[in-house]
Amino acid sequence: MSGLPSSATVPDGGGGAPLPRHVAIIMDGNGRWAKQRHLPRIAGHRAGVDAVRRTIRAAAEIGIEALTLYAFSSENWRRPEEEVADLMGLLRYYIKREIAELDRNGVRLQLIGDWRRFAPDIVADLEEACARTAGNRRLDVAVALNYGAQDELVRAVRAIATEAQAGLLDPAAIDRTTIEERLDTRALPPLDLLIRTSGEERLSNFLLWQAAYAELMFVDTLWPDFDRAALERAVAEFARRERRYGGR
């Protein structure tokens, strides 16, 4: 994983429009979507699962190389116990129901975050899903589970410190690549585009290092209403932006 993002090109029969290789989404607005419809919050989360399905399919068809989805943050444990239990049930349901379709469609599932802290049955299902899809190459889907960017950086720094203390790493040789190789996203392309739905304009402890030169887009669409058209609009906006990386 290199430090600066790079973009693929969308073939269009002539000059191509730049296509983000790696798109990340903060999937926000499930609760508000449900509240607007006088439904329980879990109904919003269920509708959000449908949006995940649509977005993965659209990303693969558009030609995006990697898609990272912020599914459960390390701060989400602070939500009411009943809502957390509902989310865990929904995660179990999604893994069992969707993995066959992901596999058929060439999607490789990856996980970022401290996801092994989930219940043992969820961890086992996640490991099985990753193993089943490991050979796929059409689209990498990284799901952030029990993820926090600050925690990710702390874990990376601890790993570097441990190696340096053991004499395996020269502290003077530590650079940006040293850190990136120890991040959860090390197997993914550099982040090009980060989208947050629901109108909120903050990163909420998501991919803080990776977003250094990513294009940021904050859209008003609530996550359950996000679809292929919304993704295409974001990709089109990305193509219009000039990316300078601080060079001029």
MARTOR-912268 format. One record per residue: residue in one letter; x, y, z of N, C-alpha, C, O, CB in turn. Coordinates in steps of 0.05 Angstrom, whole numbers, plus 5000, padded with zeros to 4 digits. Glycine has a CB too. Layout:
N
   aa    n_x    n_y    n_z   ca_x   ca_y   ca_z    c_x    c_y    c_z    o_x    o_y    o_z   cb_x   cb_y   cb_z
    A      X      Y      Z      X      Y      Z      X      Y      Z      X      Y      Z      X      Y      Z
...
This chain:
248
   aa    n_x    n_y    n_z   ca_x   ca_y   ca_z    c_x    c_y    c_z    o_x    o_y    o_z   cb_x   cb_y   cb_z
    M   5017   4976   5000   5000   5000   5000   5018   5025   5000   5033   5029   5019   4981   5000   5025
    S   5016   5040   4979   5032   5065   4978   5018   5088   4992   4995   5086   4998   5038   5072   4949
    G   5034   5109   4998   5023   5131   5013   5002   5147   4999   4982   5155   5011   5044   5148   5022
    L   5007   5153   4973   4988   5170   4959   4969   5154   4942   4977   5134   4931   5004   5189   4940
    P   4943   5162   4942   4923   5147   4927   4929   5148   4897   4944   5165   4888   4896   5158   4932
    S   4918   5129   4883   4920   5128   4854   4892   5121   4843   4877   5108   4857   4942   5109   4844
    S   4887   5128   4818   4861   5124   4807   4863   5107   4782   4882   5109   4767   4847   5150   4801
    A   4844   5090   4778   4841   5075   4753   4827   5094   4733   4821   5116   4739   4826   5048   4757
    T   4822   5083   4710   4808   5099   4689   4784   5083   4679   4786   5059   4674   4827   5106   4666
    V   4762   5097   4677   4738   5084   4667   4739   5084   4636   4739   5105   4624   4712   5098   4677
    P   4740   5060   4623   4740   5060   4594   4713   5070   4584   4692   5060   4592   4746   5032   4583
    D   4713   5089   4566   4688   5099   4555   4688   5102   4525   4673   5117   4513   4681   5126   4568
    G   4707   5088   4513   4709   5089   4484   4726   5112   4474   4733   5113   4450   4681   5092   4472
    G   4734   5130   4491   4752   5152   4485   4770   5157   4508   4781   5138   4520   4736   5177   4477
    G   4773   5182   4516   4787   5188   4540   4771   5178   4564   4747   5181   4564   4793   5218   4542
    G   4785   5167   4584   4770   5156   4607   4768   5176   4629   4786   5193   4632   4784   5131   4616
    A   4747   5174   4644   4744   5190   4669   4758   5175   4691   4755   5150   4693   4714   5196   4675
    P   4772   5189   4709   4785   5174   4731   4765   5161   4750   4745   5173   4758   4803   5194   4747
    L   4770   5136   4756   4753   5121   4773   4768   5115   4799   4791   5106   4798   4744   5094   4760
    P   4757   5120   4822   4770   5114   4847   4775   5084   4850   4756   5068   4846   4755   5124   4872
    R   4799   5076   4856   4805   5048   4860   4792   5038   4886   4781   5016   4888   4835   5042   4860
    H   4794   5055   4907   4785   5047   4934   4766   5068   4945   4773   5091   4948   4810   5043   4953
    V   4742   5060   4950   4721   5077   4961   4714   5067   4989   4710   5043   4993   4696   5077   4943
    A   4711   5085   5008   4702   5078   5035   4677   5093   5041   4674   5116   5032   4725   5084   5056
    I   4659   5081   5057   4634   5094   5063   4628   5092   5093   4629   5070   5105   4611   5081   5047
    I   4622   5115   5105   4611   5115   5132   4581   5114   5129   4568   5133   5120   4620   5142   5148
    M   4569   5091   5135   4541   5086   5130   4524   5097   5152   4518   5083   5172   4536   5055   5126
    D   4516   5121   5150   4502   5136   5171   4474   5142   5164   4468   5148   5140   4518   5161   5179
    G   4456   5141   5183   4428   5151   5179   4407   5129   5182   4384   5135   5177   4426   5162   5153
    N   4415   5105   5190   4394   5084   5194   4373   5091   5214   4349   5088   5210   4408   5058   5202
    G   4382   5103   5237   4363   5110   5258   4344   5132   5249   4320   5130   5255   4378   5118   5282
    R   4355   5152   5235   4338   5174   5226   4318   5164   5205   4295   5173   5204   4355   5197   5215
    W   4327   5146   5188   4310   5135   5167   4286   5121   5180   4263   5125   5172   4325   5115   5149
    A   4291   5105   5201   4270   5092   5215   4252   5111   5230   4227   5108   5230   4281   5071   5235
    K   4264   5131   5243   4248   5151   5258   4229   5166   5239   4206   5171   5247   4266   5171   5272
    Q   4238   5173   5216   4221   5188   5197   4196   5171   5189   4175   5182   5182   4237   5195   5172
    R   4199   5145   5191   4177   5127   5183   4163   5115   5207   4146   5097   5204   4188   5105   5166
    H   4169   5126   5231   4156   5117   5256   4161   5086   5260   4142   5072   5268   4126   5123   5256
    L   4185   5077   5254   4192   5049   5257   4214   5046   5278   4227   5066   5284   4202   5038   5230
    P   4217   5022   5289   4239   5018   5308   4266   5020   5295   4268   5016   5270   4236   4990   5322
    R   4287   5027   5310   4313   5031   5298   4323   5006   5283   4336   5009   5263   4333   5037   5320
    I   4315   4982   5292   4325   4958   5279   4315   4957   5250   4328   4945   5233   4316   4933   5294
    A   4291   4969   5245   4281   4969   5218   4300   4986   5200   4304   4979   5177   4253   4981   5217
    G   4311   5007   5211   4330   5023   5196   4356   5007   5190   4367   5009   5168   4337   5048   5211
    H   4365   4991   5210   4389   4975   5206   4383   4953   5185   4401   4947   5168   4398   4962   5232
    R   4360   4942   5185   4353   4922   5165   4352   4934   5137   4362   4922   5118   4326   4908   5171
    A   4341   4958   5135   4341   4971   5109   4369   4978   5101   4376   4979   5077   4323   4997   5111
    G   4386   4984   5120   4414   4989   5114   4429   4966   5102   4446   4969   5086   4428   4998   5139
    V   4421   4941   5111   4433   4917   5099   4426   4915   5069   4442   4907   5053   4422   4892   5114
    D   4401   4923   5062   4394   4923   5034   4411   4943   5018   4419   4937   4996   4364   4931   5031
    A   4417   4966   5031   4434   4985   5018   4463   4974   5014   4476   4980   4994   4435   5011   5034
    V   4472   4959   5034   4499   4946   5031   4499   4928   5006   4517   4929   4990   4506   4930   5057
    R   4478   4912   5004   4476   4893   4981   4477   4909   4955   4491   4901   4936   4451   4876   4983
    R   4461   4930   4953   4459   4945   4928   4486   4958   4922   4495   4959   4899   4438   4967   4930
    T   4499   4969   4942   4524   4983   4938   4547   4965   4930   4563   4972   4913   4532   4999   4963
    I   4548   4942   4942   4569   4922   4934   4565   4914   4905   4584   4913   4890   4568   4897   4953
    R   4540   4908   4898   4535   4901   4870   4542   4923   4851   4555   4918   4830   4505   4893   4867
    A   4535   4948   4858   4541   4970   4840   4571   4975   4838   4581   4981   4816   4527   4996   4851
    A   4585   4973   4860   4614   4978   4860   4628   4958   4842   4646   4965   4826   4626   4976   4888
    A   4619   4933   4843   4631   4912   4826   4625   4918   4796   4643   4915   4779   4620   4884   4833
    E   4601   4926   4790   4593   4931   4763   4607   4956   4751   4614   4957   4728   4563   4934   4761
    I   4611   4976   4768   4624   5001   4759   4654   4996   4754   4665   5009   4737   4620   5023   4780
    G   4665   4978   4769   4694   4972   4765   4712   4982   4788   4736   4983   4785   4703   4983   4740
    I   4700   4989   4810   4715   4997   4834   4730   4973   4844   4720   4950   4844   4697   5009   4856
    E   4755   4977   4852   4772   4955   4860   4767   4946   4889   4768   4922   4895   4801   4962   4857
    A   4763   4965   4907   4760   4959   4936   4739   4978   4948   4737   5002   4941   4787   4962   4951
    L   4723   4966   4966   4702   4981   4979   4704   4975   5009   4703   4951   5017   4673   4974   4968
    T   4707   4996   5025   4709   4992   5054   4684   5004   5067   4677   5027   5062   4735   5004   5066
    L   4671   4988   5084   4645   4997   5096   4648   4998   5126   4657   4978   5139   4622   4978   5088
    Y   4641   5020   5138   4642   5024   5167   4617   5012   5179   4596   5026   5180   4646   5054   5175
    A   4618   4987   5188   4594   4973   5197   4589   4975   5227   4566   4978   5236   4597   4944   5189
    F   4611   4974   5243   4607   4975   5273   4633   4986   5285   4654   4974   5283   4601   4946   5284
    S   4630   5009   5296   4654   5023   5308   4659   5013   5336   4642   5001   5349   4650   5053   5307
    S   4683   5018   5345   4690   5011   5373   4673   5027   5393   4671   5019   5416   4720   5015   5378
    E   4662   5049   5384   4645   5066   5402   4616   5056   5402   4600   5063   5419   4646   5095   5393
    N   4608   5039   5382   4581   5030   5381   4572   5012   5404   4548   5008   5409   4576   5015   5355
    W   4592   5002   5419   4585   4986   5443   4570   5003   5464   4557   4992   5482   4610   4974   5455
    R   4573   5030   5462   4560   5047   5481   4530   5051   5476   4515   5062   5492   4573   5075   5481
    R   4520   5041   5453   4492   5043   5447   4476   5025   5467   4487   5008   5480   4486   5035   5418
    P   4449   5030   5468   4433   5013   5486   4437   4984   5481   4441   4975   5458   4403   5020   5483
    E   4437   4968   5503   4443   4940   5501   4424   4925   5481   4433   4908   5466   4440   4927   5528
    E   4399   4933   5480   4380   4920   5462   4388   4925   5433   4386   4908   5416   4352   4930   5467
    E   4397   4950   5427   4404   4956   5399   4429   4941   5391   4431   4932   5369   4408   4987   5396
    V   4449   4939   5410   4473   4924   5404   4466   4895   5398   4477   4883   5380   4494   4926   5427
    A   4449   4884   5414   4440   4856   5410   4427   4853   5383   4431   4833   5369   4421   4847   5432
    D   4410   4872   5375   4397   4871   5349   4418   4872   5327   4416   4858   5307   4377   4894   5346
    L   4439   4889   5330   4460   4891   5310   4476   4866   5308   4483   4858   5285   4478   4914   5316
    M   4481   4853   5330   4495   4827   5329   4479   4806   5315   4489   4789   5300   4503   4818   5358
    G   4453   4806   5320   4435   4787   5307   4434   4792   5277   4434   4773   5261   4407   4788   5318
    L   4434   4817   5270   4434   4824   5241   4460   4816   5228   4460   4808   5205   4429   4854   5238
    L   4482   4819   5242   4508   4811   5231   4509   4781   5226   4518   4772   5206   4531   4819   5250
    R   4499   4766   5246   4498   4737   5242   4481   4730   5217   4489   4713   5201   4486   4723   5267
    Y   4458   4742   5215   4440   4737   5193   4454   4744   5166   4452   4729   5147   4414   4754   5196
    Y   4467   4767   5165   4479   4776   5140   4501   4757   5131   4502   4749   5108   4491   4804   5143
    I   4518   4748   5150   4540   4730   5142   4529   4705   5130   4538   4696   5109   4558   4724   5167
    K   4509   4693   5143   4499   4667   5134   4483   4670   5108   4484   4652   5090   4481   4655   5155
    R   4469   4692   5105   4451   4695   5082   4466   4706   5057   4459   4698   5034   4428   4714   5089
    E   4485   4723   5060   4497   4737   5038   4523   4725   5027   4530   4731   5004   4501   4765   5045
    I   4536   4709   5043   4563   4701   5034   4563   4685   5009   4582   4688   4993   4576   4685   5056
    A   4543   4669   5004   4542   4653   4979   4540   4672   4955   4553   4667   4934   4518   4634   4980
    E   4524   4693   4957   4521   4711   4934   4547   4727   4930   4555   4731   4907   4497   4731   4939
    L   4559   4735   4952   4585   4750   4949   4605   4732   4935   4620   4741   4917   4595   4758   4977
    D   4606   4707   4943   4625   4688   4930   4619   4685   4901   4637   4685   4884   4624   4661   4945
    R   4594   4681   4894   4586   4677   4865   4594   4702   4849   4600   4699   4825   4556   4672   4863
    N   4592   4725   4861   4597   4750   4846   4627   4759   4847   4633   4781   4839   4580   4772   4857
    G   4644   4741   4856   4673   4747   4856   4682   4767   4877   4703   4780   4873   4680   4757   4829
    V   4668   4770   4898   4675   4788   4920   4693   4774   4940   4686   4752   4949   4650   4800   4933
    R   4715   4787   4947   4732   4777   4968   4727   4793   4993   4731   4817   4994   4762   4779   4960
    L   4719   4780   5014   4713   4793   5040   4738   4796   5056   4753   4776   5060   4691   4777   5055
    Q   4742   4820   5066   4764   4825   5085   4752   4839   5109   4730   4851   5108   4787   4841   5072
    L   4766   4839   5131   4757   4851   5156   4778   4869   5167   4802   4863   5167   4749   4829   5177
    I   4770   4892   5178   4788   4910   5192   4776   4916   5219   4752   4916   5222   4794   4936   5175
    G   4794   4922   5238   4784   4927   5265   4791   4904   5283   4802   4884   5274   4755   4933   5265
    D   4783   4906   5308   4788   4886   5328   4764   4867   5329   4752   4863   5350   4793   4898   5356
    W   4758   4855   5306   4733   4839   5303   4734   4813   5318   4713   4801   5322   4728   4834   5274
    R   4757   4804   5326   4758   4779   5341   4747   4781   5369   4746   4761   5384   4787   4768   5342
    R   4739   4805   5377   4727   4809   5404   4697   4804   5403   4684   4805   5424   4733   4837   5414
    F   4686   4798   5380   4658   4791   5379   4654   4763   5391   4673   4749   5398   4648   4792   5350
    A   4628   4755   5393   4622   4728   5404   4635   4707   5387   4638   4710   5363   4591   4724   5404
    P   4643   4684   5399   4658   4663   5385   4643   4653   5360   4657   4647   5340   4662   4640   5403
    D   4617   4651   5360   4603   4641   5337   4604   4661   5313   4606   4653   5290   4574   4635   5343
    I   4604   4687   5320   4606   4707   5299   4635   4707   5287   4638   4708   5263   4600   4736   5310
    V   4655   4704   5305   4682   4703   5296   4686   4679   5277   4699   4681   5256   4702   4702   5319
    A   4675   4656   5285   4678   4632   5268   4665   4636   5241   4676   4628   5221   4666   4608   5283
    D   4641   4648   5241   4627   4653   5215   4643   4673   5198   4644   4669   5173   4599   4663   5220
    L   4654   4693   5210   4670   4713   5195   4695   4700   5183   4701   4704   5160   4678   4736   5213
    E   4708   4683   5199   4732   4670   5189   4725   4651   5166   4740   4650   5146   4746   4654   5211
    E   4703   4637   5168   4695   4619   5147   4688   4635   5121   4695   4627   5099   4670   4603   5155
    A   4674   4658   5125   4667   4675   5102   4692   4685   5087   4693   4685   5063   4649   4698   5110
    C   4712   4694   5103   4737   4704   5091   4751   4682   5076   4762   4686   5054   4755   4717   5112
    A   4752   4658   5088   4766   4636   5075   4752   4628   5050   4765   4621   5030   4768   4612   5095
    R   4725   4627   5050   4710   4619   5027   4714   4638   5003   4714   4629   4980   4680   4618   5034
    T   4718   4663   5008   4720   4683   4986   4749   4691   4981   4753   4709   4964   4704   4707   4993
    A   4768   4678   4993   4796   4688   4992   4807   4688   4963   4824   4704   4957   4813   4670   5009
    G   4797   4670   4946   4807   4669   4919   4794   4688   4899   4803   4689   4876   4804   4641   4909
    N   4774   4703   4908   4760   4721   4890   4776   4746   4885   4791   4755   4902   4732   4728   4901
    R   4772   4758   4861   4788   4781   4853   4772   4804   4841   4783   4825   4835   4809   4773   4834
    R   4746   4800   4837   4730   4821   4824   4728   4847   4840   4731   4869   4830   4703   4811   4817
    L   4723   4844   4866   4720   4867   4884   4728   4858   4912   4719   4838   4922   4691   4877   4884
    D   4745   4874   4925   4751   4871   4953   4731   4887   4970   4729   4911   4966   4780   4879   4960
    V   4717   4874   4988   4700   4888   5007   4711   4884   5035   4711   4862   5045   4670   4877   5005
    A   4720   4906   5046   4731   4906   5073   4709   4917   5092   4700   4940   5088   4757   4923   5075
    V   4702   4901   5111   4681   4910   5130   4695   4917   5157   4709   4901   5169   4660   4887   5134
    A   4690   4941   5166   4702   4951   5191   4684   4943   5214   4661   4952   5216   4706   4982   5190
    L   4694   4925   5231   4679   4915   5253   4694   4919   5279   4718   4912   5281   4672   4885   5249
    N   4681   4931   5299   4695   4939   5324   4720   4955   5316   4742   4950   5327   4702   4914   5341
    Y   4717   4973   5298   4739   4988   5287   4739   5017   5298   4718   5030   5301   4738   4989   5256
    G   4763   5027   5303   4768   5055   5309   4795   5062   5299   4814   5048   5304   4765   5061   5340
    A   4797   5084   5284   4823   5090   5272   4845   5096   5292   4868   5089   5288   4820   5115   5254
    Q   4838   5109   5315   4858   5114   5335   4868   5088   5347   4892   5085   5352   4846   5132   5357
    D   4850   5069   5351   4858   5042   5361   4876   5028   5341   4896   5016   5348   4834   5025   5367
    E   4869   5031   5315   4886   5019   5294   4914   5030   5295   4933   5015   5293   4873   5024   5266
    L   4917   5056   5298   4943   5068   5299   4958   5060   5325   4983   5056   5324   4941   5099   5298
    V   4944   5058   5347   4957   5048   5371   4968   5020   5368   4990   5014   5376   4937   5049   5395
    R   4952   5003   5355   4961   4976   5350   4985   4975   5332   5004   4959   5336   4939   4959   5339
    A   4985   4992   5312   5008   4993   5293   5033   5003   5307   5055   4992   5303   5001   5012   5269
    V   5030   5023   5324   5053   5034   5339   5064   5013   5358   5089   5010   5362   5046   5060   5354
    R   5046   4999   5372   5055   4978   5390   5071   4957   5375   5092   4948   5385   5031   4965   5404
    A   5062   4949   5352   5076   4928   5336   5104   4938   5328   5123   4923   5329   5060   4921   5311
    I   5106   4963   5320   5132   4975   5313   5150   4976   5337   5174   4969   5335   5128   5003   5300
    A   5139   4985   5360   5156   4987   5384   5166   4959   5392   5189   4957   5401   5139   4999   5407
    T   5149   4939   5390   5157   4912   5398   5179   4902   5380   5199   4890   5390   5133   4893   5396
    E   5177   4907   5354   5198   4898   5335   5224   4914   5340   5245   4902   5339   5188   4902   5306
    A   5222   4939   5346   5246   4955   5351   5259   4946   5377   5284   4944   5378   5239   4985   5353
    Q   5243   4940   5397   5254   4931   5422   5269   4905   5419   5289   4899   5433   5233   4929   5444
    A   5258   4888   5402   5270   4861   5397   5294   4863   5378   5306   4842   5372   5249   4842   5386
    G   5300   4886   5368   5323   4889   5350   5317   4882   5322   5335   4879   5306   5345   4872   5360
    L   5291   4878   5315   5284   4870   5288   5279   4894   5270   5276   4891   5246   5259   4854   5289
    L   5279   4918   5282   5273   4942   5266   5289   4965   5277   5290   4971   5301   5243   4949   5268
    D   5303   4979   5259   5319   5002   5266   5301   5026   5269   5288   5035   5249   5342   5007   5245
    P   5299   5038   5293   5282   5061   5296   5287   5084   5276   5269   5098   5268   5284   5072   5324
    A   5312   5087   5268   5319   5108   5249   5307   5102   5221   5305   5120   5205   5349   5111   5247
    A   5300   5077   5216   5290   5070   5190   5259   5071   5188   5248   5067   5167   5299   5042   5183
    I   5246   5078   5210   5217   5079   5211   5207   5102   5194   5216   5125   5197   5206   5082   5240
    D   5189   5097   5175   5178   5117   5158   5149   5112   5153   5137   5095   5167   5193   5119   5131
    R   5137   5127   5135   5108   5124   5130   5101   5096   5122   5081   5085   5130   5100   5144   5108
    T   5118   5084   5105   5112   5056   5096   5113   5037   5119   5097   5018   5120   5133   5048   5075
    T   5131   5041   5138   5132   5023   5161   5105   5023   5176   5096   5001   5184   5154   5033   5181
    I   5093   5046   5178   5067   5047   5192   5045   5035   5174   5029   5019   5184   5060   5077   5198
    E   5045   5042   5149   5023   5032   5131   5023   5002   5129   5002   4990   5126   5026   5044   5103
    E   5047   4990   5130   5048   4960   5129   5037   4947   5153   5034   4922   5153   5077   4952   5124
    R   5031   4962   5174   5020   4950   5199   4992   4960   5205   4981   4954   5226   5038   4957   5222
    L   4980   4974   5186   4952   4982   5188   4934   4959   5179   4943   4941   5165   4947   5007   5172
    D   4909   4960   5188   4890   4939   5180   4885   4939   5150   4878   4918   5139   4864   4943   5194
    T   4889   4961   5137   4883   4964   5108   4908   4958   5090   4907   4965   5067   4873   4992   5102
    R   4928   4946   5101   4953   4942   5086   4950   4926   5060   4966   4929   5042   4974   4929   5104
    A   4929   4909   5059   4925   4893   5035   4907   4907   5014   4902   4896   4993   4913   4866   5042
    L   4898   4931   5020   4880   4946   5002   4895   4968   4987   4916   4977   4996   4857   4957   5018
    P   4884   4977   4965   4896   5000   4951   4893   5025   4968   4877   5025   4987   4882   5004   4923
    P   4909   5045   4963   4906   5071   4977   4877   5081   4974   4864   5077   4954   4926   5091   4967
    L   4868   5095   4995   4841   5105   4995   4839   5129   4977   4854   5149   4980   4832   5112   5024
    D   4820   5129   4958   4816   5151   4939   4792   5169   4947   4794   5193   4946   4811   5140   4912
    L   4771   5156   4956   4745   5170   4960   4732   5160   4986   4728   5136   4989   4726   5167   4936
    L   4725   5179   5004   4711   5172   5028   4684   5187   5028   4683   5211   5026   4727   5179   5054
    I   4662   5172   5030   4635   5182   5030   4622   5179   5057   4625   5157   5069   4618   5169   5007
    R   4609   5199   5067   4592   5196   5091   4564   5204   5083   4559   5226   5072   4603   5213   5114
    T   4545   5187   5090   4517   5193   5084   4504   5207   5108   4516   5208   5130   4502   5167   5078
    S   4480   5217   5104   4463   5229   5124   4467   5258   5130   4454   5270   5147   4465   5214   5150
    G   4487   5271   5116   4491   5299   5120   4511   5307   5142   4518   5330   5144   4465   5312   5126
    E   4519   5288   5158   4539   5294   5179   4566   5298   5165   4572   5285   5145   4541   5271   5200
    E   4582   5316   5176   4608   5323   5163   4631   5319   5183   4643   5338   5192   4607   5352   5153
    R   4636   5295   5189   4659   5287   5206   4667   5259   5199   4652   5244   5188   4652   5291   5236
    L   4691   5251   5207   4702   5225   5201   4696   5204   5222   4697   5180   5217   4732   5226   5197
    S   4689   5212   5246   4681   5194   5267   4701   5171   5271   4693   5148   5273   4653   5183   5261
    N   4726   5178   5272   4747   5159   5279   4749   5136   5258   4753   5113   5265   4741   5147   5307
    F   4746   5143   5233   4746   5124   5211   4769   5130   5192   4769   5152   5180   4719   5123   5197
    L   4787   5112   5188   4809   5113   5168   4823   5140   5169   4827   5153   5148   4797   5109   5140
    L   4831   5149   5193   4843   5175   5196   4870   5177   5181   4875   5197   5168   4847   5182   5225
    W   4886   5157   5183   4912   5157   5168   4906   5156   5138   4918   5171   5122   4930   5134   5177
    Q   4889   5137   5130   4885   5131   5102   4872   5154   5087   4875   5158   5063   4867   5106   5099
    A   4857   5171   5102   4842   5193   5090   4859   5218   5085   4848   5238   5076   4818   5200   5107
    A   4884   5216   5091   4901   5240   5089   4899   5255   5063   4898   5279   5062   4930   5233   5094
    Y   4898   5240   5040   4896   5252   5014   4871   5242   4999   4870   5246   4974   4921   5247   4998
    A   4853   5229   5012   4828   5220   4999   4810   5244   4994   4811   5264   5008   4814   5199   5017
    E   4793   5241   4974   4772   5261   4970   4749   5254   4989   4741   5231   4991   4762   5260   4940
    L   4739   5274   5002   4717   5271   5022   4691   5281   5010   4690   5303   4999   4724   5285   5049
    M   4670   5266   5013   4644   5274   5004   4623   5269   5026   4622   5246   5036   4636   5260   4978
    F   4608   5289   5033   4587   5287   5052   4560   5291   5038   4555   5313   5028   4591   5307   5076
    V   4544   5270   5037   4519   5271   5022   4495   5270   5041   4497   5258   5063   4517   5248   5002
    D   4474   5282   5034   4450   5283   5051   4434   5257   5052   4419   5253   5071   4432   5306   5042
    T   4438   5240   5032   4423   5215   5031   4427   5199   5056   4449   5194   5064   4431   5199   5006
    L   4405   5189   5068   4407   5171   5090   4416   5143   5079   4408   5136   5057   4380   5168   5105
    W   4431   5129   5095   4443   5104   5084   4423   5085   5073   4429   5074   5051   4459   5091   5106
    P   4400   5079   5085   4382   5060   5073   4372   5068   5045   4362   5051   5030   4358   5056   5091
    D   4374   5094   5038   4366   5103   5012   4389   5104   4992   4384   5111   4968   4353   5131   5014
    F   4413   5098   5000   4436   5098   4983   4434   5076   4962   4426   5053   4969   4462   5096   4999
    D   4440   5082   4937   4437   5063   4916   4458   5067   4894   4476   5083   4897   4409   5064   4903
    R   4455   5053   4872   4475   5055   4850   4477   5084   4840   4499   5094   4835   4468   5036   4827
    A   4454   5097   4837   4454   5124   4827   4470   5143   4845   4484   5160   4836   4425   5134   4823
    A   4467   5139   4871   4482   5155   4891   4511   5150   4889   4528   5169   4890   4472   5150   4919
    L   4519   5125   4885   4547   5118   4882   4558   5130   4856   4581   5140   4856   4551   5088   4883
    E   4543   5128   4835   4552   5139   4809   4555   5169   4811   4574   5180   4799   4532   5132   4787
    R   4538   5183   4826   4541   5212   4829   4567   5219   4843   4580   5238   4836   4517   5224   4844
    A   4573   5203   4864   4598   5208   4879   4622   5203   4861   4641   5218   4862   4599   5190   4904
    V   4621   5181   4846   4643   5175   4828   4647   5197   4807   4669   5205   4800   4639   5148   4814
    A   4624   5207   4796   4626   5229   4777   4637   5254   4789   4653   5268   4776   4598   5235   4765
    E   4630   5260   4814   4641   5284   4827   4671   5280   4832   4687   5298   4829   4627   5289   4855
    F   4679   5255   4839   4707   5249   4843   4723   5255   4817   4745   5266   4818   4711   5220   4851
    A   4711   5247   4794   4724   5251   4768   4728   5281   4762   4747   5288   4747   4709   5238   4746
    R   4711   5298   4773   4713   5327   4767   4734   5341   4784   4743   5363   4778   4686   5340   4771
    R   4742   5329   4806   4760   5342   4824   4789   5340   4815   4797   5319   4803   4757   5330   4852
    E   4805   5360   4820   4833   5360   4814   4848   5353   4839   4846   5366   4860   4843   5388   4803
    R   4864   5332   4838   4878   5321   4861   4907   5330   4860   4922   5323   4841   4876   5290   4863
    R   4916   5346   4879   4942   5358   4878   4962   5347   4899   4986   5350   4896   4940   5388   4881
    Y   4952   5334   4920   4968   5322   4940   4988   5342   4953   5010   5335   4961   4983   5299   4929
    G   4980   5368   4954   4998   5388   4966   5020   5397   4948   5038   5412   4957   5009   5378   4991
    G   5021   5387   4923   5043   5393   4906   5042   5421   4893   5063   5431   4884   5045   5373   4884
    R   5018   5433   4892   5016   5460   4880   4990   5473   4889   4985   5496   4881   5018   5459   4849
